[in-house]
Amino acid sequence: MKLTRRERQDRGGVTPSSSGNWGPLNELNRIRDEINRMFEMPFGMTTPGTSFFEGWEPSVDMYEDKDKITVRAELPGMKKEDISVSLNGDTLTLSGERKHEEEKKEGQTYRSERYFGRFQRSITLPHQVDGKRIQARYENGVLSIEAPKSEEAKPRQIEVKTS
């Protein structure tokens, strides 16, 4: 099994990184990303956001074959009633709210890394899809969305004629 790292493009899109290419610059970029992530976590929670939906975003994988685009998002601990999926043009938007669980415990909290609250994640799809045939399924904390490509977006064979 070969794992490839996925990187964000423009606030929602994902692309696989070049697999198998190791180099000092790639390693420095990875280290820089990890340092940025460490500093964003603790301070991002205390500073006011610029958007109502800032906070956490679910991790997303996107796959494509000749007939459909599949999007999978990690949404553990949520109920399907708290998840919304919408399509506007070529933009698929996942939104919802993970509600905070009320726990009665004694003592202090030493570490809390789980995110609660509203989220919104918009993904630009690489091709036009048939919005009437999109299906979404939520199972074991993973939201799977299958978006069939529109007929215009599907590859087709063109017959070559002679004169």
Residue pairs with C-beta under 8 A, 6 or more apart in sequence:
2 19
4 16
4 17
4 19
5 16
5 17
5 19
6 14
6 15
6 16
6 17
6 61
7 14
7 15
7 17
8 14
9 15
10 124
11 122
12 60
12 121
12 122
12 123
12 124
13 62
13 123
13 124
14 60
14 61
14 62
14 123
49 55
52 118
53 95
53 118
53 119
53 120
55 115
55 117
55 118
55 119
56 98
56 115
56 117
56 119
57 119
57 120
57 121
58 73
58 74
58 75
58 94
58 119
58 121
58 143
59 73
59 74
60 71
60 72
60 73
60 74
60 94
60 121
60 123
61 71
61 72
62 69
62 70
62 71
62 72
62 123
63 69
63 70
63 71
63 72
64 70
64 126
64 127
66 149
66 154
66 155
67 148
67 149
67 154
68 129
68 146
68 147
68 148
68 149
69 125
69 126
69 127
69 129
69 146
69 147
69 149
70 144
70 145
70 146
70 147
71 92
71 123
71 144
71 145
71 147
72 142
72 143
72 144
72 145
73 94
73 121
73 142
73 143
73 145
74 141
74 142
75 83
75 96
75 98
75 138
75 141
75 142
75 143
76 141
77 98
77 114
77 141
78 96
78 98
78 138
78 141
80 138
82 96
82 97
82 98
82 99
83 94
83 95
83 96
83 138
83 143
84 93
84 94
84 95
84 96
85 92
85 93
85 94
85 134
85 136
85 143
85 145
86 92
86 93
86 95
87 93
87 129
87 131
87 134
87 147
90 124
90 125
90 127
90 128
90 129
91 122
91 123
91 124
91 125
92 122
92 123
92 125
92 145
92 147
93 120
93 121
93 122
93 123
94 119
94 120
94 121
94 122
94 123
94 143
95 118
95 119
95 120
95 121
96 118
96 119
97 117
97 118
97 119
98 115
98 116
98 117
98 119
99 116
100 116
100 117
125 147
127 149
127 150
127 153
128 149
128 150
128 152
128 153
129 147
129 148
129 149
129 150
129 153
130 147
130 148
130 149
130 150
130 151
133 147
133 148
134 145
134 146
134 147
134 148
135 145
135 146
136 143
136 144
136 145
136 146
137 143
137 144
137 145
138 144
